[in-house]
Amino acid sequence: MRAVICDRLGDPSVLKIQEVPIPEIGPSDVLIKVGAASVNFPDVLMLTADYQHKPELPFIPGMEGAGTITALGADVKNWRAGDRVIFGVRPGAFAEYVKLPSSGNLMRLPEGWSDAEGSAFRVGATTAYHSLVHRAALKPREVLLVHGASGGVGMAAVQLGKHLGAQVIATGSDDARLAVVREQGADLVVNLRTADFVSIVKGLTDGRGANVVYDPVGGEVLEKSMRAAAYGARLLVVGFTSGGPTRIMSNHVLIKGLSILGVRAGETARRAGTDFARDYAVELPRLAALGVMRPHISHRFPMDRVADAFRVLIERKVIGKAVILMSS
């Protein structure tokens, strides 16, 4: 089979396509013919060993995908050959075939969804669900401020926040991309380059501020968000796409009674045990079947152009998700 290989650290130009053996499955495994896999910001960071999970070289990148089960082990009872599925790996998705435990990160592809849509669902949806439900306990009619809203994890938070009954204010840096975010359910969109989101949030809430801040951007955006936060607000630290960690102003934390909440959806499930994992296994498929957090895909690439898929993400050209089509 063909697979994307990273055998040295660097920019996306280090990626290459190689022939590798199709994985051999064990008694409890399934073999998936991958239709599509999506690119996430952690995939970019893994190329330079800047992500918390550092796979040994060489490795096959990719954290999520979708495809069809083609073979299964003798002990597998809950899946059948021909089932269309969404899967998560850590990493390994950018290949024509993937082997996974049948009890692993698998869910059925919702009726009417393409492999490309399925491949772009899991990371964003899991991050948004863990953030807004597990960590922040977002309530109906609360004000949710979502930064980086035109990216995959940001757009999923906008969609889920609206489903949970919140008033959603979404920020970004490009009007055309923000127009798509508005179509996905945001009540108000704010271009960070041309407007002050702090004054807008304060004005919209009669000076109270946002109850929950969802921030995959970091840097100055999170620092300013403390001024836009309501008393007792929950600030979700999702990532640092701006380039690095943030200086947390402890005086704002004290005076406003803020809660600063780190978000690591996968790691929390691994450490906390069955409760979180059960939510992902039950609630995410239920929400997907309802059409909640259905991905918006702006870019599709064949495997041969995997480096281009990484570059459009790095250059902030993606609206929602970019996916790689494995069989094109």
C-alpha positions, 0 to 999 in steps of 0.5 A, a space after each residue: 500500500 501507499 503511505 505518507 512517511 515522515 523520516 526526518 524532522 522539518 517543514 512539509 517538504 520532508 514528507 514522502 510517499 512510499 510503498 509499505 506493507 498492508 498491516 497484519 491484523 490480530 484477532 481483535 483488530 479491524 483493517 480499514 481501507 482509508 477513503 480520506 484523512 484530515 490535516 490538523 494543527 498537531 500534525 504540523 507540530 509533529 513534523 518539528 517535534 513541537 507537539 506533546 506527543 512525539 512519535 519515533 521516526 519514521 512515522 506515518 502522520 495523521 490523527 483521523 480518517 474515515 473509510 470502509 472495514 475490509 477485514 476483521 479478526 476472528 474475535 471481532 463481533 461488533 463490526 462487519 466487513 463493509 461497515 463505513 467508519 470514522 477512526 482516530 489514531 495516534 498517528 497513522 491515518 495518512 495511508 491507504 490502509 489502517 489497522 485498529 483494535 475493534 474496541 478502539 477509536 471507531 464510530 460509524 459514519 453517519 448516513 449521507 456523510 462522505 468519507 471526507 466529511 467523516 475524516 474531518 469530524 473526530 478531532 474537532 468534535 472531541 475537542 469541542 465536546 470535552 471543552 464545552 461539556 466536560 470542562 466548561 459545563 456550558 449552559 443555555 443562554 450563556 455567552 460563548 466567545 470562540 476564537 480561531 472560529 474558522 478553523 476545524 476545532 473553532 468551527 466545531 465549538 461554534 456549532 456545538 455551542 449553538 446546539 447547546 443553546 449559547 449565544 456565540 460570538 466568533 472571531 477570526 482574521 478574514 471576512 470571507 472565512 468569517 462569513 462561513 462561520 456565520 453560516 455555521 451558526 455564529 450569532 456575531 462574527 468579529 474580525 480581529 484585524 479591524 475591530 476590538 473584540 473586547 469592546 464588542 463583547 462588552 457592548 453586546 452583554 451590557 458590560 458583563 462579558 463572556 461566560 465561556 472563552 474557547 481559545 485555540 489561538 493563545 498569545 495576545 488573544 487570550 490575554 485580551 480575552 481576560 478583559 472580555 470575560 465575565 465575573 466567574 467566566 471559564 477560559 478554555 486553553 485549547 492551543 497556541 496557533 499564534 505561536 506560543 504560550 500566553 502570559 496569564 495575568 493573575 490579577 484578572 484571574 483574582 479580581 474576576 474569579 476566573 477559572 483557567 481550564 486546560 483542554 486535552 481531550 484524548 489525554 483526559 480520556 486515557 487518564 480518567 477512564 471510562 466516563 469520558 471515553 463513554 461520552 465520546 463513544 455515545 454522544 459524538 455519534 448521536 450528535 453526528 447523526 443529528 448533523 451537529 458539528 458536520 465538518 465544512 471542508 474547504 480543501 481536498 488534495 490527493 495523497 501526492 499533494 500531502 505537503 500542499 495540504 499541510 501548507 494551506 493549514 500553515 498559511 491559514 487558508 483553510 476554512 474548517 478542514 483540509 482533507 487528503 483523499 487516499 484513493 484519488 
